[in-house]
């Protein structure tokens, strides 16, 4: 069955370290997204991609970067981790067919703690 | 700026006690309104997409409706397994904007 996976599921790191969170989907979806979820803020968009070599900034992109070299993967990099980036991170993917924006499917999440 | 407000923040129901969750929104060019269910420690799970005012969709005990300013998620005769956080999101010209969710608890 097609799916979307994230790794690691839990990560503890120190302030100032570079961290990369992986996201892999097997639906062959064009669109991929990264969100963070914090109490009181709901899901907020970090970066998104509508295809290979395409990346766009979301609402809370400062301190994060992404690259899309193939259809299946969209890794999220924290260049220099900060305590404010402690959160649960979700990856999602979707397909646009005939101009209709279909629903996003979400991964299981990565819980990141920055000490 | 697109905005989504969900109410109430939390709702406690007895099994079988029907109720509705509200999602009010402002968006530049609505291209879809989405409802998701999220269980603790898991990613959101897709429930419904609504595209235009007057549209309704049903799935088991859930029914979603849409007007030009808000959407309702009606829960008929809920069961304890319906306990979860329900998220509403709108798709405008740019990207998906989520509300903070309604945390539903159904007691047996």
Backbone of each chain as ProteinMPNN parsed JSONL, in Angstrom:
{"seq_chain_A": "XXXXXXXXXXXXXXXXXXXXXXXXXXXXXXXXXXXXXXXXXXXXXXXXXXXXXXXXXXXXXXXXXXXXXXXXXXXXXXXXXXXXXXXXXXXXXXXXXXXXXXXXXXXXXXXXXXX", "coords_chain_A": {"N_chain_A": [[0.83, -1.185, 0.0], [0.394, 2.285, -0.72], [2.071, 4.947, 0.999], [3.058, 7.411, 3.501], [5.977, 8.232, 5.1], [7.915, 9.151, 7.992], [11.054, 10.048, 9.38], [13.571, 10.646, 11.908], [11.237, 9.244, 14.35], [11.316, 10.305, 16.841], [13.433, 12.795, 18.21], [16.168, 14.13, 19.894], [18.08, 16.959, 20.311], [20.826, 19.334, 20.438], [21.051, 22.852, 21.072], [22.014, 24.819, 18.313], [22.955, 22.798, 16.668], [22.866, 21.149, 13.453], [19.992, 19.733, 12.019], [18.263, 17.18, 10.307], [15.166, 16.235, 9.093], [13.463, 13.497, 7.774], [11.231, 12.807, 5.033], [9.189, 10.67, 3.23], [7.277, 9.616, 0.484], [5.105, 7.327, -1.149], [3.096, 7.624, -2.965], [3.463, 8.909, -5.315], [2.828, 11.581, -5.459], [2.598, 14.989, -6.536], [2.731, 17.229, -4.877], [4.183, 18.312, -1.824], [4.478, 18.889, 1.707], [5.551, 20.6, 4.69], [4.762, 20.861, 8.085], [4.515, 22.381, 11.34], [3.402, 21.589, 14.625], [2.066, 23.043, 17.399], [0.972, 23.523, 20.767], [-1.915, 25.474, 21.041], [-1.457, 26.774, 18.642], [-2.115, 25.25, 16.498], [-1.705, 23.618, 13.308], [0.991, 24.771, 11.438], [2.283, 26.034, 8.432], [5.442, 25.314, 7.084], [7.312, 24.91, 4.876], [6.761, 24.247, 1.366], [6.289, 22.208, -1.583], [5.667, 22.007, -5.04], [6.552, 20.288, -6.91], [9.388, 18.544, -8.408], [12.43, 20.182, -7.832], [11.097, 22.483, -7.135], [10.428, 24.759, -4.556], [8.856, 26.411, -1.794], [8.297, 29.11, 0.515], [6.605, 28.903, 3.622], [4.328, 29.961, 6.21], [5.934, 30.0, 8.556], [8.818, 29.934, 8.015], [11.412, 30.746, 8.711], [14.675, 29.797, 9.643], [14.508, 27.246, 8.715], [14.977, 24.912, 5.987], [14.358, 23.394, 2.771], [14.716, 20.903, 0.2], [13.996, 19.604, -3.028], [14.682, 16.94, -4.734], [13.716, 14.718, -5.952], [10.584, 13.001, -6.705], [9.608, 11.585, -4.508], [10.699, 12.403, -2.018], [11.075, 14.876, 0.566], [13.152, 16.385, 2.39], [13.518, 18.078, 5.533], [15.453, 20.631, 6.822], [16.943, 21.908, 9.72], [18.921, 24.504, 10.149], [20.461, 25.57, 12.261], [19.705, 24.521, 15.154], [17.206, 25.736, 17.407], [15.796, 26.413, 20.666], [13.2, 27.252, 20.391], [12.308, 25.82, 18.28], [11.515, 23.399, 19.139], [9.085, 21.015, 18.79], [6.303, 19.28, 17.239], [6.62, 17.782, 14.168], [5.074, 17.539, 11.032], [4.815, 15.887, 7.961], [3.287, 16.114, 4.749], [1.44, 15.066, 1.829], [0.014, 15.639, -1.437], [-2.127, 15.482, -4.358], [-2.684, 17.259, -7.327], [-5.202, 17.186, -9.587], [-6.446, 17.784, -12.724], [-6.841, 20.458, -12.133], [-8.106, 20.364, -9.692], [-7.713, 20.585, -6.261], [-6.687, 18.148, -4.32], [-7.144, 16.276, -1.229], [-4.771, 16.478, 1.515], [-2.475, 14.045, 2.613], [-1.208, 12.869, 5.625], [1.891, 12.249, 7.355], [3.165, 10.247, 10.168], [4.414, 11.925, 11.977], [7.157, 13.696, 13.592], [8.667, 14.027, 16.643], [10.44, 16.596, 17.901], [12.928, 17.653, 20.08], [14.705, 20.343, 21.309], [17.455, 21.024, 23.169]], "CA_chain_A": [[0.0, 0.0, 0.0], [1.11, 3.55, -0.717], [2.109, 5.546, 2.325], [3.998, 8.496, 3.74], [6.729, 7.911, 6.308], [8.796, 10.172, 8.512], [12.084, 9.544, 10.285], [13.172, 9.716, 12.954], [9.966, 9.569, 14.986], [11.678, 11.133, 17.996], [14.808, 13.286, 18.09], [16.61, 15.119, 20.868], [19.316, 17.556, 19.846], [21.276, 20.479, 21.223], [21.01, 24.158, 20.415], [23.1, 25.112, 17.392], [23.25, 21.671, 15.782], [22.047, 20.99, 12.261], [19.126, 18.552, 12.103], [17.468, 16.924, 9.108], [14.035, 15.325, 9.246], [13.168, 12.883, 6.481], [9.854, 12.518, 4.65], [9.169, 9.85, 2.016], [5.926, 9.169, 0.123], [5.099, 6.371, -2.268], [1.904, 7.827, -3.773], [3.817, 9.635, -6.528], [2.171, 12.883, -5.408], [3.418, 16.131, -6.933], [2.819, 18.244, -3.825], [4.601, 17.886, -0.481], [4.378, 19.988, 2.659], [6.017, 20.428, 6.067], [4.065, 21.655, 9.085], [4.816, 22.145, 12.741], [2.19, 21.663, 15.44], [2.325, 23.454, 18.768], [-0.241, 23.8, 21.523], [-2.429, 26.826, 20.898], [-1.221, 27.331, 17.305], [-2.543, 24.346, 15.441], [-0.701, 23.262, 12.302], [1.477, 25.929, 10.689], [3.04, 25.622, 7.257], [6.847, 25.733, 7.109], [7.727, 24.963, 3.469], [6.027, 23.317, 0.526], [6.846, 21.984, -2.915], [4.675, 21.541, -5.998], [7.196, 19.387, -7.855], [10.845, 18.448, -8.314], [13.173, 21.45, -7.938], [10.249, 23.597, -6.704], [10.222, 24.911, -3.123], [8.232, 27.685, -1.448], [8.25, 29.375, 1.95], [5.304, 28.99, 4.251], [4.082, 30.969, 7.234], [6.957, 30.03, 9.599], [9.956, 29.313, 7.338], [12.726, 31.187, 9.212], [15.454, 28.79, 10.35], [14.279, 25.954, 8.062], [15.154, 24.839, 4.538], [13.991, 22.131, 2.128], [15.118, 20.71, -1.193], [13.204, 18.515, -3.656], [15.476, 16.399, -5.842], [12.921, 13.676, -6.613], [9.174, 13.1, -6.368], [9.255, 10.871, -3.295], [11.298, 12.878, -0.77], [11.214, 16.294, 0.88], [13.781, 16.513, 3.711], [13.465, 19.38, 6.198], [16.691, 20.88, 7.564], [17.085, 23.017, 10.655], [20.338, 24.844, 9.942], [21.065, 25.749, 13.583], [18.505, 24.306, 15.964], [16.932, 26.637, 18.524], [14.789, 25.839, 21.571], [11.872, 27.611, 19.859], [11.954, 24.854, 17.244], [10.969, 22.207, 19.781], [7.73, 20.921, 18.265], [5.999, 18.068, 16.478], [6.676, 18.114, 12.747], [4.319, 16.654, 10.155], [4.961, 15.968, 6.526], [2.053, 15.744, 4.065], [1.511, 15.109, 0.372], [-1.277, 15.674, -2.114], [-2.042, 15.494, -5.813], [-3.609, 18.142, -8.021], [-5.628, 16.549, -10.83], [-7.399, 18.567, -13.511], [-7.106, 21.712, -11.447], [-8.759, 20.163, -8.393], [-6.741, 20.351, -5.198], [-7.158, 17.053, -3.495], [-6.789, 16.299, 0.182], [-3.414, 16.15, 1.905], [-2.276, 12.883, 3.473], [-0.17, 13.204, 6.589], [2.731, 11.233, 7.973], [2.923, 10.029, 11.596], [4.998, 13.0, 12.774], [8.45, 13.598, 14.28], [8.726, 14.882, 17.836], [11.796, 17.125, 18.025], [13.231, 18.421, 21.288], [15.986, 21.05, 21.227], [17.856, 21.36, 24.543]], "C_chain_A": [[0.874, 1.248, 0.0], [1.038, 4.183, 0.661], [3.059, 6.724, 2.34], [4.671, 8.217, 5.082], [7.641, 9.065, 6.695], [9.839, 9.51, 9.41], [13.046, 10.663, 10.662], [11.806, 10.069, 13.518], [10.173, 10.452, 16.216], [13.133, 11.539, 17.854], [15.044, 14.303, 19.193], [17.953, 15.653, 20.382], [19.662, 18.763, 20.708], [21.194, 21.756, 20.395], [22.236, 24.346, 19.54], [23.44, 23.986, 16.431], [22.348, 21.705, 14.551], [21.275, 19.677, 12.363], [18.367, 18.408, 10.794], [16.404, 15.883, 9.413], [13.647, 14.804, 7.864], [11.664, 12.671, 6.294], [9.864, 11.797, 3.307], [7.744, 9.39, 1.733], [5.988, 8.315, -1.133], [3.831, 6.484, -3.107], [2.207, 8.47, -5.122], [3.085, 10.978, -6.618], [3.135, 13.988, -5.83], [3.716, 17.055, -5.755], [3.247, 17.636, -2.493], [4.736, 19.098, 0.42], [5.039, 19.593, 3.982], [5.265, 21.408, 6.967], [4.716, 21.423, 10.448], [3.535, 22.339, 13.538], [2.576, 21.937, 16.881], [1.003, 23.74, 19.446], [-0.647, 25.256, 21.339], [-2.233, 27.441, 19.53], [-1.737, 26.435, 16.192], [-1.39, 23.997, 14.515], [-0.308, 24.507, 11.518], [2.444, 25.459, 9.605], [4.449, 26.193, 7.294], [7.36, 25.959, 5.679], [6.838, 24.014, 2.676], [6.649, 23.278, -0.866], [5.75, 21.447, -3.82], [5.292, 20.646, -7.075], [8.699, 19.41, -7.673], [11.472, 19.805, -8.633], [12.339, 22.669, -7.553], [10.139, 23.622, -5.189], [9.683, 26.311, -2.848], [8.198, 27.848, 0.064], [6.811, 29.438, 2.43], [5.286, 30.074, 5.308], [5.24, 31.122, 8.219], [8.256, 29.405, 9.089], [11.328, 29.694, 7.905], [13.406, 30.082, 10.005], [15.32, 27.395, 9.772], [14.586, 26.045, 6.569], [14.742, 23.463, 4.047], [14.6, 22.096, 0.741], [14.349, 19.528, -1.746], [13.964, 18.045, -4.906], [14.766, 15.254, -6.559], [11.475, 13.801, -6.135], [8.876, 12.594, -4.964], [9.676, 11.546, -1.997], [11.315, 14.393, -0.641], [11.824, 16.399, 2.281], [13.708, 17.949, 4.229], [14.717, 19.541, 7.044], [16.557, 22.091, 8.468], [18.565, 23.354, 10.67], [21.086, 24.961, 11.269], [19.918, 25.704, 14.593], [18.426, 25.269, 17.147], [15.834, 26.024, 19.39], [13.369, 26.128, 21.093], [11.4, 26.655, 18.761], [11.563, 23.488, 17.831], [9.49, 22.128, 19.42], [7.501, 19.508, 17.719], [5.879, 18.467, 15.012], [5.946, 17.061, 11.926], [4.629, 16.957, 8.701], [3.635, 15.541, 5.899], [2.286, 15.776, 2.565], [0.11, 15.128, -0.212], [-1.046, 15.699, -3.623], [-3.055, 16.482, -6.364], [-3.935, 17.494, -9.362], [-6.678, 17.415, -11.499], [-7.812, 19.843, -12.775], [-7.763, 21.582, -10.097], [-7.691, 19.831, -7.363], [-7.274, 19.292, -4.243], [-6.588, 17.115, -2.083], [-5.32, 15.95, 0.402], [-3.431, 14.927, 2.821], [-1.053, 13.133, 4.34], [0.625, 11.991, 7.056], [2.468, 11.146, 9.464], [3.544, 11.077, 12.507], [6.371, 12.656, 13.349], [8.424, 14.565, 15.457], [10.163, 15.304, 18.048], [11.915, 17.953, 19.297], [14.623, 19.022, 21.141], [16.347, 21.544, 22.62], [18.896, 22.472, 24.565]], "O_chain_A": [[1.938, 1.284, 0.619], [0.073, 3.986, 1.399], [3.76, 7.009, 1.369], [3.993, 7.991, 6.085], [8.08, 9.846, 5.851], [9.548, 8.539, 10.109], [13.319, 11.541, 9.843], [11.267, 11.122, 13.179], [9.304, 11.245, 16.578], [13.972, 10.742, 17.433], [14.242, 15.212, 19.406], [18.86, 14.877, 20.079], [18.898, 19.16, 21.587], [21.261, 21.723, 19.167], [23.36, 24.07, 19.961], [24.159, 24.215, 15.458], [21.228, 22.213, 14.593], [21.829, 18.645, 12.743], [17.884, 19.393, 10.237], [16.695, 14.801, 9.922], [13.52, 15.571, 6.91], [10.931, 12.398, 7.244], [10.483, 12.268, 2.353], [7.075, 8.844, 2.61], [6.793, 8.539, -2.037], [3.507, 5.574, -3.87], [1.327, 8.571, -5.976], [2.763, 11.451, -7.709], [4.327, 13.939, -5.527], [4.815, 17.599, -5.646], [2.746, 16.589, -2.083], [5.066, 20.193, -0.035], [5.082, 18.417, 4.345], [5.144, 22.596, 6.669], [5.374, 20.408, 10.677], [2.685, 23.152, 13.175], [3.311, 21.17, 17.502], [0.035, 24.144, 18.803], [0.178, 26.161, 21.466], [-2.772, 28.513, 19.258], [-1.781, 26.859, 15.037], [-0.226, 24.075, 14.909], [-1.168, 25.215, 10.995], [3.3, 24.605, 9.835], [4.642, 27.39, 7.505], [7.785, 27.059, 5.326], [6.239, 23.094, 3.233], [7.406, 24.161, -1.27], [4.997, 20.552, -3.437], [4.622, 20.288, -8.043], [9.227, 20.194, -6.885], [11.081, 20.477, -9.587], [12.834, 23.793, -7.637], [9.789, 22.607, -4.586], [9.999, 27.266, -3.557], [8.087, 26.871, 0.806], [5.925, 29.952, 1.747], [6.115, 30.984, 5.305], [5.516, 32.231, 8.677], [8.744, 28.441, 9.679], [12.315, 29.024, 7.604], [12.815, 29.5, 10.914], [15.941, 26.456, 10.27], [14.473, 27.111, 5.963], [14.77, 22.488, 4.798], [14.956, 23.131, 0.178], [14.078, 18.564, -1.031], [13.897, 18.66, -5.97], [15.171, 14.864, -7.654], [11.176, 14.614, -5.26], [7.985, 13.119, -4.296], [9.067, 11.288, -0.959], [11.543, 15.106, -1.618], [11.087, 16.493, 3.262], [13.821, 18.906, 3.463], [15.016, 18.694, 7.885], [16.115, 23.159, 8.043], [19.376, 22.566, 11.156], [22.222, 24.5, 11.384], [19.254, 26.709, 14.851], [19.427, 25.574, 17.795], [15.038, 25.215, 18.913], [12.447, 25.354, 21.353], [10.235, 26.681, 18.363], [11.312, 22.539, 17.088], [8.726, 23.051, 19.703], [8.397, 18.664, 17.739], [5.127, 19.377, 14.665], [6.162, 15.861, 12.092], [4.694, 18.111, 8.277], [2.933, 14.697, 6.455], [3.211, 16.43, 2.084], [-0.853, 14.697, 0.422], [0.071, 15.906, -4.097], [-4.191, 16.521, -5.89], [-3.042, 17.278, -10.182], [-7.696, 17.741, -10.888], [-8.976, 20.245, -12.795], [-7.965, 22.585, -9.413], [-6.875, 18.929, -7.554], [-8.196, 19.535, -3.465], [-5.681, 17.894, -1.788], [-4.705, 15.238, -0.392], [-4.293, 14.797, 3.691], [-0.002, 13.551, 3.854], [0.112, 10.874, 7.139], [1.635, 11.888, 9.985], [3.232, 11.115, 13.697], [6.7, 11.489, 13.562], [8.19, 15.762, 15.292], [11.019, 14.47, 18.344], [11.101, 18.84, 19.555], [15.596, 18.312, 20.883], [15.644, 22.377, 23.192], [19.343, 22.878, 25.638]]}, "seq_chain_B": "XXXXXXXXXXXXXXXXXXXXXXXXXXXXXXXXXXXXXXXXXXXXXXXXXXXXXXXXXXXXXXXXXXXXXXXXXXXXXXXXXXXXXXXXXXXXXXXXXXXXXXXXXXXX", "coords_chain_B": {"N_chain_B": [[-5.054, 37.929, 4.603], [-5.554, 34.518, 5.156], [-7.859, 33.045, 7.454], [-8.84, 30.831, 10.077], [-11.184, 29.831, 12.42], [-12.029, 27.775, 15.04], [-14.687, 26.401, 16.957], [-16.412, 24.795, 19.706], [-13.355, 25.048, 21.739], [-12.986, 22.755, 23.21], [-15.013, 19.89, 23.808], [-17.286, 17.994, 25.594], [-19.151, 15.123, 25.482], [-21.921, 12.946, 26.163], [-22.213, 9.496, 25.379], [-24.144, 8.987, 22.485], [-25.224, 11.518, 22.52], [-25.948, 13.984, 20.405], [-24.238, 16.589, 18.543], [-22.693, 19.668, 17.293], [-19.775, 20.878, 15.616], [-18.057, 23.908, 15.01], [-16.67, 25.783, 12.297], [-15.354, 28.687, 11.403], [-14.47, 30.88, 8.763], [-12.22, 33.016, 6.887], [-11.204, 33.738, 3.691], [-9.283, 34.272, 0.753], [-10.634, 33.571, -2.111], [-11.872, 30.692, -2.056], [-10.751, 27.442, -2.389], [-11.283, 25.039, -1.415], [-12.534, 23.32, 1.476], [-11.48, 21.559, 4.226], [-11.913, 18.781, 6.398], [-10.388, 17.178, 9.119], [-9.483, 14.411, 11.207], [-7.748, 13.949, 14.233], [-5.926, 11.78, 16.163], [-4.421, 11.305, 19.418], [-0.897, 11.622, 19.316], [-0.67, 10.974, 16.647], [-0.729, 11.551, 13.048], [-2.857, 13.919, 11.281], [-5.953, 12.678, 9.983], [-7.64, 12.368, 6.984], [-11.011, 13.459, 6.458], [-13.244, 14.849, 5.074], [-13.823, 16.78, 2.061], [-15.038, 19.904, 1.075], [-16.369, 21.959, -1.448], [-18.068, 24.024, -2.314], [-20.569, 26.431, -1.289], [-23.422, 25.142, 0.349], [-22.916, 22.539, -0.126], [-22.821, 19.175, 1.081], [-21.497, 16.462, 2.999], [-21.29, 13.059, 4.03], [-20.263, 10.626, 6.463], [-20.494, 7.759, 8.024], [-21.237, 8.479, 11.304], [-20.795, 11.145, 11.001], [-21.337, 14.346, 9.549], [-20.673, 16.829, 7.252], [-21.112, 20.267, 6.534], [-21.354, 23.221, 4.455], [-21.208, 26.756, 4.317], [-21.032, 30.143, 3.036], [-19.454, 31.36, 4.882], [-18.868, 29.668, 6.974], [-18.343, 26.332, 8.278], [-19.878, 23.314, 9.338], [-19.454, 20.519, 11.442], [-21.34, 17.902, 11.993], [-22.173, 15.651, 14.516], [-23.703, 12.702, 14.966], [-25.337, 10.818, 17.39], [-22.886, 10.057, 18.897], [-20.062, 7.852, 19.567], [-17.766, 6.451, 22.003], [-15.391, 5.944, 20.559], [-15.291, 7.995, 18.762], [-13.977, 10.02, 19.942], [-11.567, 12.482, 19.699], [-9.364, 14.96, 18.219], [-10.721, 17.366, 16.122], [-9.975, 18.844, 13.118], [-10.179, 21.737, 11.101], [-9.621, 23.089, 7.866], [-8.748, 25.533, 5.4], [-8.312, 26.003, 1.927], [-6.776, 28.442, 0.198], [-5.616, 30.753, -2.262], [-2.948, 30.285, -1.978], [-1.982, 28.358, 0.045], [-2.755, 25.74, 2.456], [-4.64, 26.603, 5.318], [-4.898, 26.023, 8.705], [-7.263, 25.582, 11.401], [-7.247, 25.729, 15.042], [-8.43, 23.531, 16.087], [-10.973, 21.314, 17.515], [-11.299, 19.688, 20.489], [-12.7, 16.707, 21.101], [-14.457, 14.779, 23.428], [-16.005, 11.798, 24.113], [-18.035, 10.326, 26.346], [-18.719, 7.116, 27.792]], "CA_chain_B": [[-4.544, 36.703, 5.239], [-6.591, 33.525, 5.423], [-8.007, 32.741, 8.877], [-9.796, 29.781, 10.438], [-11.468, 29.797, 13.852], [-12.878, 26.638, 15.385], [-15.313, 26.454, 18.279], [-15.632, 25.202, 20.873], [-12.009, 24.466, 21.81], [-13.145, 21.41, 23.754], [-16.415, 19.502, 23.939], [-17.471, 16.695, 26.235], [-20.495, 14.614, 25.217], [-22.263, 11.59, 26.579], [-22.487, 8.618, 24.238], [-25.494, 9.154, 21.963], [-25.634, 12.924, 22.573], [-25.543, 14.629, 19.155], [-23.789, 17.974, 18.647], [-22.036, 20.204, 16.097], [-18.552, 21.655, 15.745], [-18.098, 25.027, 14.081], [-15.437, 26.272, 11.683], [-15.582, 29.953, 10.708], [-13.266, 31.153, 7.973], [-12.108, 34.084, 5.899], [-10.21, 33.275, 2.73], [-9.318, 34.9, -0.565], [-10.808, 32.557, -3.141], [-11.898, 29.356, -1.445], [-10.565, 26.334, -3.334], [-11.653, 23.802, -0.741], [-12.523, 23.298, 2.928], [-11.147, 20.185, 4.587], [-12.023, 18.336, 7.789], [-9.492, 16.084, 9.49], [-9.537, 13.886, 12.572], [-6.41, 13.647, 14.727], [-5.83, 11.057, 17.43], [-3.181, 11.665, 20.126], [0.346, 10.996, 18.87], [-0.752, 10.571, 15.238], [-0.962, 12.602, 12.078], [-4.266, 14.118, 10.916], [-6.55, 11.726, 9.042], [-8.619, 13.077, 6.159], [-12.416, 13.08, 6.554], [-14.087, 15.395, 4.016], [-13.543, 18.012, 1.341], [-16.213, 20.621, 0.576], [-15.865, 22.941, -2.404], [-18.946, 25.17, -2.558], [-21.649, 26.641, -0.329], [-24.564, 24.27, 0.142], [-22.453, 21.159, -0.268], [-22.842, 18.362, 2.281], [-20.92, 15.126, 2.847], [-21.524, 12.228, 5.209], [-19.469, 9.417, 6.638], [-20.935, 7.123, 9.269], [-21.972, 9.371, 12.213], [-20.349, 12.501, 10.731], [-21.87, 15.051, 8.379], [-20.085, 18.153, 7.118], [-21.848, 21.197, 5.695], [-20.57, 24.418, 4.14], [-21.819, 27.993, 3.86], [-20.005, 31.059, 2.52], [-18.605, 31.88, 5.958], [-18.543, 28.677, 7.987], [-18.647, 24.93, 8.05], [-20.24, 22.596, 10.546], [-19.29, 19.068, 11.476], [-22.386, 17.382, 12.854], [-21.892, 14.296, 14.995], [-24.984, 12.111, 15.378], [-25.219, 9.659, 18.288], [-21.456, 9.7, 18.951], [-19.568, 6.744, 20.375], [-16.451, 6.794, 22.594], [-14.324, 5.896, 19.549], [-15.281, 9.266, 18.03], [-13.144, 10.956, 20.702], [-10.389, 12.882, 18.921], [-9.378, 16.379, 17.874], [-11.199, 17.574, 14.753], [-9.336, 20.008, 12.528], [-10.747, 22.318, 9.891], [-8.606, 23.826, 7.111], [-9.216, 26.102, 4.144], [-7.308, 26.178, 0.884], [-6.949, 29.659, -0.582], [-4.792, 30.786, -3.479], [-1.552, 29.953, -1.71], [-1.73, 27.105, 0.766], [-3.765, 25.324, 3.418], [-4.586, 27.244, 6.629], [-5.615, 25.204, 9.673], [-7.717, 26.076, 12.687], [-6.577, 25.103, 16.181], [-9.074, 22.263, 16.379], [-11.901, 21.078, 18.629], [-10.988, 18.421, 21.166], [-13.97, 16.058, 21.453], [-14.405, 13.604, 24.3], [-17.31, 11.145, 24.225], [-17.997, 9.427, 27.504], [-19.703, 6.013, 27.694]], "C_chain_B": [[-5.698, 35.768, 5.564], [-6.635, 33.197, 6.921], [-9.08, 31.695, 9.087], [-9.945, 29.764, 11.948], [-12.429, 28.658, 14.14], [-13.427, 26.807, 16.799], [-16.25, 25.27, 18.456], [-14.23, 24.619, 20.824], [-12.076, 23.03, 22.291], [-14.626, 21.143, 23.973], [-16.484, 18.115, 24.551], [-18.925, 16.282, 26.052], [-20.687, 13.258, 25.87], [-22.503, 10.762, 25.316], [-23.941, 8.771, 23.804], [-25.985, 10.591, 21.92], [-25.102, 13.658, 21.346], [-25.139, 16.086, 19.379], [-23.128, 18.403, 17.34], [-20.789, 20.976, 16.473], [-18.564, 22.73, 14.664], [-16.718, 25.399, 13.561], [-15.785, 27.538, 10.904], [-14.313, 30.334, 9.966], [-13.379, 32.441, 7.177], [-10.959, 33.683, 4.985], [-10.389, 34.021, 1.426], [-9.423, 33.802, -1.614], [-10.746, 31.146, -2.594], [-11.767, 28.286, -2.525], [-10.846, 24.998, -2.673], [-11.615, 23.981, 0.762], [-12.411, 21.835, 3.344], [-11.387, 19.955, 6.071], [-11.108, 17.127, 7.988], [-9.804, 15.657, 10.919], [-8.104, 13.576, 12.999], [-6.492, 12.968, 16.086], [-4.495, 11.4, 18.088], [-1.972, 10.896, 19.596], [0.355, 10.562, 17.414], [-0.94, 11.778, 14.343], [-2.444, 12.757, 11.776], [-4.701, 13.12, 9.849], [-7.682, 12.422, 8.307], [-10.028, 12.526, 6.358], [-13.208, 13.527, 5.324], [-13.402, 16.563, 3.307], [-14.864, 18.596, 0.863], [-15.71, 21.753, -0.313], [-16.754, 24.164, -2.569], [-20.062, 25.208, -1.529], [-22.848, 25.77, -0.681], [-24.177, 22.8, 0.039], [-22.472, 20.46, 1.089], [-22.188, 17.022, 1.974], [-21.095, 14.373, 4.159], [-20.6, 11.03, 5.223], [-19.811, 8.872, 8.015], [-21.706, 8.136, 10.125], [-21.635, 10.84, 11.976], [-20.981, 13.065, 9.468], [-21.292, 16.453, 8.366], [-20.912, 18.987, 6.157], [-21.029, 22.468, 5.519], [-21.47, 25.567, 3.733], [-20.696, 28.913, 3.387], [-19.047, 31.553, 3.611], [-18.191, 30.829, 6.978], [-18.893, 27.268, 7.534], [-18.988, 24.309, 9.393], [-19.923, 21.123, 10.365], [-20.295, 18.551, 12.5], [-22.047, 15.94, 13.232], [-23.189, 13.743, 15.593], [-24.728, 10.854, 16.204], [-23.771, 9.191, 18.417], [-21.176, 8.527, 19.877], [-18.208, 7.131, 20.952], [-15.311, 6.792, 21.576], [-14.292, 7.131, 18.652], [-14.446, 10.324, 18.757], [-11.848, 11.215, 19.948], [-10.405, 14.403, 18.834], [-9.76, 16.5, 16.407], [-10.671, 18.916, 14.245], [-10.045, 20.432, 11.257], [-9.635, 23.095, 9.19], [-9.211, 24.357, 5.831], [-8.037, 26.248, 3.196], [-7.642, 27.425, 0.103], [-6.069, 29.602, -1.806], [-3.402, 30.233, -3.229], [-1.382, 28.57, -1.095], [-2.853, 26.868, 1.765], [-3.541, 26.055, 4.751], [-5.469, 26.453, 7.58], [-6.133, 26.024, 10.84], [-7.003, 25.312, 13.793], [-7.249, 23.805, 16.634], [-10.078, 22.305, 17.506], [-11.584, 19.71, 19.192], [-12.271, 17.82, 21.689], [-13.719, 14.842, 22.33], [-15.816, 13.064, 24.448], [-17.227, 10.105, 25.338], [-19.067, 8.355, 27.394], [-20.81, 6.163, 28.729]], "O_chain_B": [[-6.691, 36.172, 6.17], [-5.598, 33.087, 7.574], [-10.09, 31.664, 8.384], [-8.955, 29.69, 12.675], [-13.51, 28.583, 13.557], [-12.742, 27.284, 17.704], [-16.825, 24.784, 17.482], [-13.937, 23.786, 19.967], [-11.311, 22.182, 21.834], [-15.395, 22.052, 24.284], [-15.828, 17.181, 24.089], [-19.832, 17.023, 26.432], [-19.728, 12.519, 26.097], [-22.95, 11.293, 24.299], [-24.856, 8.697, 24.624], [-27.041, 10.868, 21.35], [-23.903, 13.926, 21.269], [-25.638, 16.739, 20.296], [-23.015, 17.616, 16.4], [-20.741, 21.642, 17.507], [-19.021, 22.495, 13.545], [-15.727, 25.339, 14.289], [-16.439, 27.468, 9.863], [-13.209, 30.137, 10.472], [-14.472, 32.895, 6.839], [-9.876, 33.332, 5.452], [-11.507, 34.36, 1.039], [-8.425, 33.174, -1.967], [-9.709, 30.485, -2.656], [-12.568, 28.23, -3.458], [-10.671, 23.945, -3.288], [-10.766, 24.708, 1.279], [-13.161, 20.983, 2.867], [-11.103, 20.821, 6.898], [-11.055, 16.206, 7.173], [-10.316, 16.434, 11.724], [-7.332, 13.01, 12.225], [-7.055, 13.513, 17.035], [-3.537, 11.748, 17.397], [-2.018, 9.675, 19.446], [1.271, 9.863, 16.98], [-1.263, 12.874, 14.801], [-3.215, 11.822, 11.992], [-3.941, 12.766, 8.948], [-8.575, 12.996, 8.928], [-10.235, 11.314, 6.419], [-13.776, 12.698, 4.614], [-12.532, 17.234, 3.863], [-15.707, 17.885, 0.316], [-14.739, 22.429, 0.027], [-16.263, 25.236, -2.924], [-20.456, 24.184, -0.972], [-23.243, 25.668, -1.843], [-25.037, 21.921, 0.112], [-22.177, 21.07, 2.117], [-22.293, 16.502, 0.864], [-21.056, 14.955, 5.243], [-20.207, 10.494, 4.187], [-19.455, 9.458, 9.038], [-22.755, 8.61, 9.687], [-22.147, 11.703, 12.689], [-21.141, 12.372, 8.463], [-21.403, 17.185, 9.349], [-21.356, 18.508, 5.113], [-20.133, 22.763, 6.311], [-22.377, 25.402, 2.918], [-19.536, 28.503, 3.342], [-17.979, 32.09, 3.318], [-17.271, 31.057, 7.763], [-19.621, 27.05, 6.565], [-18.472, 24.709, 10.436], [-20.099, 20.556, 9.287], [-20.128, 18.734, 13.706], [-21.685, 15.126, 12.383], [-23.697, 14.253, 16.592], [-24.007, 9.95, 15.783], [-23.461, 8.048, 18.082], [-21.92, 8.244, 20.816], [-17.564, 8.047, 20.441], [-14.361, 7.562, 21.717], [-13.36, 7.295, 17.864], [-14.237, 11.415, 18.226], [-11.123, 10.283, 19.601], [-11.335, 15.054, 19.309], [-9.193, 15.821, 15.552], [-10.888, 19.965, 14.851], [-10.457, 19.603, 10.446], [-8.793, 23.698, 9.855], [-10.081, 23.72, 5.237], [-6.921, 26.571, 3.603], [-8.666, 27.481, -0.579], [-5.801, 28.523, -2.334], [-2.743, 29.762, -4.156], [-0.707, 27.712, -1.664], [-3.772, 27.676, 1.902], [-2.418, 26.123, 5.252], [-6.648, 26.233, 7.302], [-5.534, 27.027, 11.227], [-6.253, 24.372, 13.529], [-6.706, 23.072, 17.46], [-10.053, 23.203, 18.347], [-11.596, 18.706, 18.48], [-12.874, 18.355, 22.619], [-12.885, 13.992, 22.021], [-16.722, 13.788, 24.862], [-16.457, 9.147, 25.271], [-20.186, 8.63, 26.962], [-21.716, 5.331, 28.79]]}, "name": "protein", "num_of_chains": 2, "seq": "XXXXXXXXXXXXXXXXXXXXXXXXXXXXXXXXXXXXXXXXXXXXXXXXXXXXXXXXXXXXXXXXXXXXXXXXXXXXXXXXXXXXXXXXXXXXXXXXXXXXXXXXXXXXXXXXXXXXXXXXXXXXXXXXXXXXXXXXXXXXXXXXXXXXXXXXXXXXXXXXXXXXXXXXXXXXXXXXXXXXXXXXXXXXXXXXXXXXXXXXXXXXXXXXXXXXXXXXXXXXXXX"}
